[in-house]
Amino acid sequence: MMKQFFTLLLLAVAMFFVSTSTFAQCTPDTSLTAIGLYPDSLPDGVVGQPYNEVIFATLPTDTTLLGVTFAFCSYRIVSITPDPSTLGLSYSCDQPNCNYTVDHTLGKPLKFGCVTLSGTPTTTVDSLVVTVEANIGTVIGGVCNVSAPLNIPYTVAFKITGGSNSLADVFSSRAVALQVAPNPVQAAGELRFSLPQGADIQAEILDITGRQVVAPIRAGYLAAGEHALSFNMADLPAGMYLARLSVDGGAAVVSGKFLVQP
């Protein structure tokens, strides 16, 4: 039971790690029903490439230890070593100062939270040590009375690797952020993506066998920045299709699936 207790405390630590397309305050996912982190691992970062991840946490509001039920009054990230700002990164929680107070008047078994980690890494790192404070106590009249604050240092496996000048690295899936909107597509759709630098690109739509089903959406040079290209699927049958973006004749390729509905 003691092992389970500390495992739950460590879940709060990992709330530091996170995924989205813009650095903005995240919104907790209250549809989650199991205690844990979603996703449960943090992708590595690369020096010089934009990084943006969000992770959602579902935390317990109480626990039983040696037959006695204790309440979690609050969770708080105390420190992160090295400081993310020295790595070119910033983090933002959905609660001020990353302090999560549990409202026991609500009688809910779970506390939800999320954290966004964003920026462009400037140096490599092999791990981070995150210290979280979990205050436990007893609830009387809906008020949680803290009896013991616990500071738990936890080493998190998170790597920032050295940068590379290859097109495959520069035009990674994360950097390009290729997506189809809306998804599912009913007739007309839009291919949206971001180019880290100007390049000759070819955007096309394929069926799941790899056969091109419409004329290339765009072929030619595009400047760095955000782009949106329209396409029409009105004459094609419903099903799964593939959007593909080729850079400089295939030196880098980014693709993603989308659904067509009648």
N, C-alpha and C positions, 0 to 999 in steps of 0.2 A: 504493500500500500504506500509506503514511503517513496519507493521508486516511482510509482504512478504520480504521486504528489509533485515531485520535482520535474517529472516529464511535462506535466501541465504548466509548470512555471516557465519552462524553457520555451513553450509555445509563444509566450508573450514576447520573448526576445526576438524570435524570428519575424515578428511583425515589422521589424525594421526593413525587411527585404521585400522588394516589390516589383508591376508592369503596365503602361498606356502610351498613347501617341503624343500627348502634350503634358507638360509639367503643371498639374493642377490638383486641387484637393480631390481625393478619391471619395467614393461613396461605399460604405460597407455593404456586403451582400448578405442580407438577412434571411435569404432563402436557404442558406447552408444549415444543416442540422447536426453534423458531426463535428466534434472538437478537433481542430487541426488547422493547417495552413493550405491555402489554395492559390497558386500551385505550391507544391511542397519543396521546390528547389529553385535556386536563383541562377539564371544563365550568367556565364562569364562575360565581362566587359572587355573591350579592346581600346587601347590608347588611341585617341584621335577620332573615335567613332561615337556618335550620339548614343546614349544609353537611357532607357526609360522603361521601368518595370513597376508593376503593382502587385502586391500580394494581399490576400484577404485572410483575416484571422477570426476564428471562432473560439472563444475562451470560456472556461467554466466560471460560474459565479460562486460556487462553493465546492468543498471536497471533504471527504471523510477520512480521518486519520486515527487509527487505533480505536475505532468505534465512536469517535467524536466528530461531529460535523463542524467544520470551520468555514467561515465566509471569506471570499476574496473581496476586500474593500476597494482595492484599486490596483492598477498596473501602471508602470511608468518606465520609460527608457531613461536611464540615468546618464550613461556615457557610451561613446563609440570610439574605439581606438584601432587604427589611426582616425583622426577626425576626417569625415568624408570630404570636407571642404579642401583639405590638402590633396585630395585625389581628383579634384575637379567635379565633385558630385554634391548634390544637395538632397535632403530627404524631408518629406512633409507628411504628417499624420492627419487623419480626419478629425482629431481632437487637439485643442491647443496644447502646446508643449509636450505632445505625445503622452498625455496623462489621461488614463482611462478609469473613470470613477464608476463603480457598479452601483446602480440604483436598486436596492433590495426591496423598495416598496412596490416594484413592478412584479415581483415574484417570478421572473423569467430565469430559466436555467443557464442561458448563454449570454455572453457579451460579445458584440461584433465590433471589428475594427479593420482598418486598412492603412497602408503606408505606401507612398510613392517615392521611388528613388530615381533621380534624373540628373542628367548633365553629360558632359563629354570628358571622359577620363583623361588625365594628363600624365599619370604615372602608373607603374605596375604595383600590384599588391597580391599577396598569397592568401591572406585571411584577415578577418576583422574580429576584434573582441568587443562584444556588446554586453553591457551590464544593465540588467533590468531589476527594478524594485517591485516586489509584490507584497502588498500589505494585507495581512490576514487578521481576522478577528471574529467577533460574534455580533449577531444582529439582535437588537432590542428595540421594539416598536418601529421597525423599519429603518433604524439607524445602525450603520455598521461601525462598531467600536474597535479600532485597531489595537491588537494585542502584540503583534510582532511584524516589523518590517524585515524583509529578506532581500539582500542584494546578491544576485547570482551572476557571476561573470561567465560568459559563454562564447567560445570560439566558433565563428561561423566560416564555413568553407565558401569563400567567394574570391574569384580571381579576376584581376585585370591583367591581360596579357599585352605584350608589345605590339605596336601597330605594324601594318604592312602596306606597301604601296600597290599591291596587286589589285586589279579591277574586281576580282572575286571578293576581296575583303572590303574594298571601298563601297561596292554595290551589294552589300549583304542584305538578306531579307529584312533584318531589323532596320537598316538604314533607309531602304527603299520604301518599306511599309506599304507594299502593294495590296490593294483591296478593291472589290467590286461593290458598287452601291446602285440600287438596293440589292440585297441578297436575301431571298431569291429575286431574280429578274423575271419580269412578266413579258415585256416587249423590248423596251429600251433600257440600257444600263450605262454606267459610267465607270471607267477604269481610273482609279486614283492612285498616285504614287509620288514619291519625293526623290529627286536626284541630288546626291551629295555634291556632284560636280557635273558640268556640261558633258554630254556624250552623244554619240550616234546610237539611236535606239530603234528597235522594232517591237511594236505592241501588237499582239494577235490573240485570237480566240480559237481554241482547239477543242475537239471532243475528247473523251477519256482515252481513246486509242492514239491520240497525238495527231490526228488529222485536222488540218486547218478548215474551219467551217464557214468563216467569213473572210473577206479581203482584209489584209493587214490594216489595223486601226490607224497606225501611224508608223512611218519609217523616215528616219532623218535625224538631224541634230536638234536636241533640246537643251536649253540652258539649265543650270542648277536651280533647284527650287521645287515648289509644289505644282503638280500637273493633274488635269482631269480630261480624259478623252472619252467621247461618247461612242456607243456602238448599238446596233440593232439586232435583236434575236427573234423578231416577230415571226419569221418564216421557219424557225427551227423547232424540232420537237422538244418536249419537256425532258429534263434529265440533268445530269451532272456535266459541267464543262470546265475547261481550264483556261485561265487567263495567263499569258506568258509575256514577260518583258525581257528582251535580249539586248545586251549592251555590247557595242562594237563587234557585231557579227558573232556573238555567242561567247565572248571572253568572260562575260558574267551573265547568268540567267536567273531571274526571279519569277516564280509562278505561284498561283493560288487557285483553289477550286471554288466554284460557285454553282448555284442551282438555278435552273430555268423552270418556271411554272407557267401553265397556260393562263 
